[in-house]
Amino acid sequence: MGHTEADLAQVLHTGPFHLALRAALSVRGLPLQRVQHHLAHRGIKVGVTSLSYWQQGARRPQRPESLRAVRALEEVLDLPGNSLTRLLGAGEQSEVERPPSRSYRSLLDVSDTVEALLADLESPADGGLHTVGHHERVRIGAARELLGRDSQHVVRAHRDGVDRCLAIHHGDPGCDPARVQVSALENCRTGRVRRDRESAIVVAELLFDTRLRAGETYFFGYGFEDGTGGPSAEYVRGFTYAGGQYVLQVRFDEGALPVRCRRFSQATTGAPRGGRSELTLSGRHRTVHLVEQGVRPGILGIDWDWD
């Protein structure tokens, strides 16, 4: 992939190290053999294989002689002093490490079903992604039913090779999973879909247009159209990983407005609900929302009373 000077300036600011090194090599047009030659003229011996691993993110320069080579790379690639070296600090490292996580078993009453469907899709327990930002819109219909929901999702890979995400939809009582439709709205396409009627669960595979490396981010949008269940009284989102921002908006039909709405949080599915606060329904748009910065593993949601 070609890079511009603007791309290089951006990734030198944001990291991670291997993407910054790769962009610098691309912009300067230097093959690894030439880089090795320039380093050797400075008395620094680094193998082409090591340089390749560094730009792939497979290894990180850590030893004193490797860090000396990184400082020399800044000269060879005509980069600002310390621009690559600072990306090897603890702060940048944490961005590609796997954040603290929690199992589905602590977040879902139907975790056995979900885990079976994930296994059927040959999904590893660690999907390799964690959330940077998630904006979710939920629509409640005139019969008080969950009509559907759509998401704009930004994720970061914490290992190389990730090219898909699995989205889980849990319908309300009475939901018919066979009639729930999955939509790939932006920067993805629908892969395999698995459904379980008894638990009203749909698991959809969303395929990316690229294979991510550790530290890379990806933006995509998707949705579920439901409308098959009975009256809905809440919307709940479980988080297996910590970090990132979550925004949830619930919109109600003008003919079916709740009398009271509240946000809540739970540590696990069996724990008492805490963090409650009243939410005011906007008159014109008939919506309530919550915003959570720095999400922790657990459960967030909005519930409401009809009478």
Disulfide bonds with the S-S distance in Angstrom:
none
